[in-house]
Amino acid sequence: MGTSVLSLRIDGELLDRLRDHAAKRGMSVQDYVIQTLIRNDFDERFQSAVEETERFYGVT
């Protein structure tokens, strides 16, 4: 399995929140995000967020 680069553009407030959460755990923002993505329930939470967004904005 190879590796890939994921680039994100995020709001400054969200980045500050991510930094705070990561710092509380003694982690870098990148490590914190990766750990969050590999959590067992991520797929479920992500699908739920997608469905809520679709309801809010309407399916495109």
N, C-alpha and C positions, 0 to 999 in steps of 0.2 A: 504494500500500500504506500503510495506517495503522499506528499504533502501539498497543500494549496494555501494561497494567501486569501484572506477575507478582509476586505476593507469596508469600514462602516463610516457613515457620516451621521453623527448624533448631536443632539442638542447639548449645549454647554451645561445646563442644569442637570441633565441626565448623566453626563460624564462626571460631574461633581459628586452626584449620588453614588455612582459606581466606584469612584475613588474612595469615598467614605466607607462603603461596604467592604471593599478590598482591603483597606488599611486596617479595619477592625479585625480582619482575619490574617493580617501580616502578609498579604498577597499583592501582586501587581494586578492592575486592572485586567490585563490580558489573561492572566491565570484565573482570576475570579470569573470572567466571562466564560472561559473554556470549562471550568468546573461546573458552572451553571448549565451550560449546554449539554454536558454529559450526564446530568442528574437523571435518574430513572424516570421521573415524572415530567421531564421537559417536553416530550412529544405531546403528552396530554394537555399540559398548560399552553403550549404553543397553538395547538389546534383550537383550544377554547378561545384564545386571544384572536385568532384568525376569524372564527365564527362571530365573535362579538364585534369585530371591526367590520365584517361584511354586513351585519345587521345595522350597524350605525351608518355606514356609508352606502349601503346597498351593494349587491354583487355586481362586479364590473365584467 
